[in-house]
Amino acid sequence: MSKLNILNNTLSFEQKKELLEEKSLLAEQTQPNQKLKTLPKMVGITPDTAKGLKTKAFKYILGHDKDRKILKAILKHPLRYTFRYLTSIFKKKNYHRKEDLFFYGVKSKEAFINQCKRKNAHLVVGFSYCQKPHECPSGRFTDKCIRDFTNPICAQCDIGKLCALAPKNSSLVMIPTVHDIGNLFFDLVHKEPDKEHLFVITACEMTLTMFADFGNMLALKGIGIRLDGRICNTMRAFDLSERGVKPGLTVLRSKTYDQMLELFKDLEN
C-alpha cells in the first residue's frame, strides 16, 4: 500500500490518474529522475538473433534453469506440456500482434477482458525490472517495489502509477528474470489448477517473441506490452540483462502507456 492514499475507493479511475500525474509533475520539478532524452532507433530483434530464435529460447530456459526448477515443473505433466510446446513451435504465428500489444491465447483486447471477468480468473500484472528508474529506492534488479508516492522518485515512475491504477484483484509483480516469471506461473498453475491465470506484462519485443511457446505450453492467456528505449535485441544483451547488467532504460511509448491505462480502465468497468 502506498503512503499516499490514492487507492481511495471513493475516487474514480480518472481522478486517481489525474492525482498521480499531478504528483509526478511536482516531483519532476524538484527532483527529476534520469530519463531518455530521445528514443533510440533500434530494431526489436537483430536479423542474426532472429535466426533460430525458438531454439535459442529453449536452450536458454533449460541451460540457465537454476536448481532445475522449471524442468521439474515440466516433468509434473510431461506429456501435456510436451504436446502443447510442440504444437506451439510448429505454428507459423504463436501470438497475435497489434502495434505494441502482443496477444497470447486471445485475438483481441475485448476477448482478453471477457476472460478476465470470469469468476475463476486471476490476473497477474508484471513489469520488467529494466523499466524501473536508475534511482529506484527498492533497487533496480529486484522483485521489490515500495510505490511510496511521497517519494519523488516513485511519484515519477510509470510502474508505480500503473500499479496504482491496475485492476483491484490483480497480483502485481516485478520481474528480474524470465525464470522468475516462469516459476511464478508454474507454481500458480500447479497450486491453483481451478483458476484461469492471465497476464499483462511489459517486456522488450525479443522477450515477448522468444518465450511465447512457453506461455502456450502452460495454456496461458495474456497481453504482452512492448517496451521501447534501450531494449535487448541480441542474445548477448539479453543474457547480460538477465544477470542485472542493464545500464540503459526501457520505457513505454506514450501511446502504449495510454493503451495500458485504457485496458486497466476497461477491466475495472
Secondary structure, DSSP 8 states (H G I E B T S, - for coil): --SS-TT-TTS-HHHHHHHHHHHHHHHHHHS-----SS-----SS-HHHHTTHHHHHHHHHHHT-GGGHHHHHHTTSHHHHHHHHHHHHTSS-SSEEETTEEEES-SSHHHHHHHHTSTTEEEEEEEEGGGS-TT-TT-SSSS-----TTSHHHHH-HHHHHHHHS-TT-EEEEES-HHHHHHHHHHHHHH-TTSEEEEEEEE-HHHHHHTHHHHHHTT-EEEEEE-EES---SHHHHHHHHTT---S-EE--HHHHHHHHHHHHHHH-
